[in-house]
Amino acid sequence: MPLFLRKVSYLVLMLLLISIISFLAIHAAPNSFLSAGELNPNMTEEAIAQLKAVYGLDKPLYAQYVDWVKNLLTLNFGISFVSGQNVLDEIAKRIGITLTINLISMFFVFGISLYLGIKAAMHYEEKSDYLIRQLSLFSFSMPSFYLALLLILFFSVELDLFPITGVHSVKTPEGFAYYLDMAWHLVLPVGVMIFVSLGSMIIYIRSLTLEILKSDYYYFALSRALPQKILFRRYILPNLMPPVITLLGLSLPGLIGGSVILEQIFGIEGMGQLFYLSALSRDYPVIMGILMITSFLTLLGNMFADLILLKLNPYTKRG
């Protein structure tokens, strides 16, 4: 079987397993939409039973899952219990800003951590190495919600430099000013996501670089008196990129999961905020829709990371 088909088969199998586990976990949680305070408390038992029949909640759990999978095959994630809108339409309205925040954050995390990690390793046990390690530990131990609140208090409340919530001003500008206004609103949430993600990545890249610098092939290259630029381009970077790309693929769930907290704090109407509100109201169709789309994007990112690794190193195990 070709590599691409094996990857796609693996993706489909993983999505199936994730859907089963998620479906069972959501329905095993205490309370439900009908008892979560979203409905009129004066509703009768007969009215609640009719609503259960409308949403299919009166069927056995396995029958509910089978119906959900059948609808999923046609990209029908169902109807939201809360808003009554199509789940896919609701997610489509919010996924853009969430992906924008995460992709921008990943780009800067990759660039900054690569630079600082290599710099720390190249200046091992020197002052710059010590400062970068302290920064990494500080980043690694900083909760995102706490840092977000600190930045809001300082830059938004005290200095009035950045907006507190939302992604646009009250009077939304047009043209290029529209994107400038959005970028200005995203400085704080993107900055928080970048900072809290740097620590582990810097430490990991520093450790990998130190292993390369202590390797036999690098000592052999040093004995040839090659310039530092050639050493970096031919020996350090090619051996560093495969594990870093793998780690980036594995970091996708953390970044997307972190947006749930930040979007709620900064009042960003993204997929993370929708997931949080849906979890509070036990809106099963929306929760399952977001989980499946997030899982698909994560698995897709990991699949692309594997293909990039194979391109960088053709001798990587094909499987």
N, C-alpha and C positions, 0 to 999 in steps of 0.2 A: 504494500500500500504506500503511495507517495507520502512524503513528510507532511505536506499541507493537509491532506485528508486525515492523517492521524491526529494532527493538532486540532482540527475541527471536530473530529469524533470525541476527542478528550474534552473539548470545551462543552459540547452538548451533554456528555455524560455528567460532567461536574455541575452544570446548570440544573440538570435533573435532580441530582443528589441535594444540591443547595435548596431547590424548591421544596423538596420533601421535608427536609429538616426545618426550614423556615416556616412552612405551613403548619407543621405539627407544633413547633415552639410557640407560634403566635396564638394558635387556638388553645394551647395548654395554659396560657397566661390567665391569671384571675380576672374576673369581670369580662364584659364584652361591650360591644357598642350599645346594645340595648340596655345595659346597666351602668354605663359610664357617665351618666348625667347629661348626655347630649339631647335626650328626648324630654318631652313634657312629663314631669313626674305624675301628672294627673291622668296619664293614659291608662286605659284598662288592659287587663291581661289579654283580652280578645284582640285589641288593636295591636299589641306587641306581637302576638302570634301571627297576625296577618302580615306584619312587616317582616318577620322571620321567613314567611313563605315567599314574599316578594324577593328577598335577597338570597334565598336558598339556604338560610341558616337552620332550617328545620330538618334538613337531610342529614344522614350519617356523614361523619367526617371524610371517609374515603370517597363518598359520592360528591361531596363538595370539591375535593381535590381533583377528581376526574373531570368535573365540569369546568374547573378553573384551567386545567391543562388544555382541554378542548378549545376554550376561548383564547388561550395564549397562542395556540398555533396560528390563529388569524390576527395576532397582535391586538387582541381585545383583552385588556387588563380588568375590565369590569367598570362598574359605576361607583363613585365615591359615596360612602354612607353619609358623609357630612354635607358635602356641597351638591350632590346629585349630578355632578359633571363626570364626563368620561375621564378615567384615570390617566390614560395616555396623553390626553390633551392637557391635563393639569401638570403632568411631569414635563411635557414639552415646553410649557411656558417658563419653567424654572430651571431646567437642566443647563441651559446656556450659561448663565452666570456662575453656576457651581463649577462647571468644567473650565470656564475662564479663570476663576480663582485658583483652581488646582493645577492647571497647566502652567500658569505664570509662576506659581510657587515652586513647582517641580523644576522649571527651567532655572530659576535663580538658586534653588537649593543645590542643583547639580553643579552649576558653575562656581558658586562660592565655596562649597565644600571641597570640590576638586582642587581649587587653588590653595585653600588654607590647609587641607590635609597634606598635600605634597610639600608645601612650604614648611610645615611643622616637621615632617620627616627629614627634609633636606637640611634643616637646622636643628638636628636632634640634640636635646638637652641644652639648647641655647635659650636666650630670653624669649625670642619669638615663638619657639616651641612651647615654652611654659605658658605664655599668654594665650596661645591658641587652644591649648588643652584646658585652661581655666574657662575660656569662652565656651568650649564644647560642653564641659560639665555643667556650666550655668544654663546653657540652652537645654541640655538633656533633662535637667531637673525642674525646669520652669513649666508650670501648668498653663495651657493656652488660655483658659478662661481668666486666670489671675492676671496674666500679662495684658490681655485685652482690656480688662477693667483699668489697669494702671495707665495704659496708653490713652484710653478715653478720658480719664480724669486729668491727665497732664496736657495732652495735645489738643483735646476737644473742649474740655471745660475750662481749664486754666488759661491756656494760650489761644484758644479758639482758632486753631490752624486747620483742623480737619473736621469734616462732618461726623456726627455721632452715629447716625443710622442711615440705612438706605443706600442706593447706588446712584441716585440722581437728585438734583436740587428740586425744590418745589416747582420752579419754572424751568422745565427741561429745555436746554438749548438745542439747536439744530445744527446739522452739518458736523464739521470736525470738532466743534465745541462740545458736542454731545459725548464724544469719546474722551475728551479731556476731562469733562465733568465726572464721567464714570471712573476714570483713572484716579481722580482726586478723592473720590469716595472710597476707593478700594485700597488706598495706601495703608491704612491701619490693619484691616483684616488680612491682607496679603502679607504685610510685614510680620504680623504675629505668626501666621502659618509658616513663613520662611524661617523665622528665628527658632521656633520650637522644633523644627525638623532638621536643623543643621547639626546639632550635637552628635547624634549617633552616626551620621554620615561622615562627619569630619574625623571622628575617632576611627571609624572603619577604614577610611582611605589612608589615614596616617599609618595604621597598622600594616595595611597591604604594601604601602610604599616602603616601609622599613624592611619588610621581608624581601622585596625586590633589591633594595640597596645592599642587603647582606648575602645575596645569591652569588653563586659561582660565575654565572654568565655576566653579571654586572661587574664583578671584579676583573674578569677577563677583558671586558670593554674598557675599564679604567686603565688596565695595563697597556692598552694600545694608544693611550693619550688622546682619546677622542674628545672633541669639544663638548661642553655641557649641553648645548642645544641638540646635538646628535644623540647624546646619551638619553636625553629626555624623550626625543621623538622616536627613537628606534628600540629602546630597551625598557624605559619606565612606563610610558603611556600605553603601548600595545599590551603589556602584561597587566596593566591596571584596569583597563576598560571592561573586560568581560565580567569580573566579579562586581564592579560598580553598576553596570547595566542590569545585572541580575538583582542587585539590591534595590535599584530604582523600581523594577517591576514588582518586587515584593512590598515596596513602600506605598503603592497606590491605595490599598485599602485604608491605611492609616491616614493618608491625606484626605481622602473622601470622607472618612469617618469624622475627622477633625472639623470638617466644614459644618457638621450638624451643630456643634457648640458655637462656633464663631458666627454662623449665619443667624442664630437665635440672639446672640449678644448684640451684634451690629444691625439687627433688623433687616437683614438681606433676604429678600423673597426668593430663595433658591431651593434646591432639592433637599438640602439638609434641614432647613426650617420646616419644609412640608413634611418630612419624615418625623420630626420631633412632634409637631402638632397632631399628626395622624396617629402616632404612638399613644399620645395622651387620650385621644378619643376612640382608640381601638378601631380605627378605620382600616379594616383588613385588606381591602383591595388596593388601597394606596400604599400600604406598608409592603405588601407583596410585590407590587409593581416597582417600587423604588429599590427593594432588595434585589430583584432580578436584574434590573438595568445596571445597578452598581456592580453586581457580581459579573455580569456580562462584560462591562468595561474593564474590570480588574483582570478577568481571565484573558480578554483580548490584549490588554497591555502586557501581560506575562507571555502570551504567545508571540507578540511582536518582539519582545526582549529576547526570547529564545531564537527567533529567526535572525535577529541582529547579531547575536553571539555566533551563530553558525556562519554568518557572513564574515565576521571578524576572524573566526578560527574555524576553517573547514574541517578540522580534525575533531571538533566537538562531537560527542556521541549523539547520533541521530535517533531520537526516540521521544 
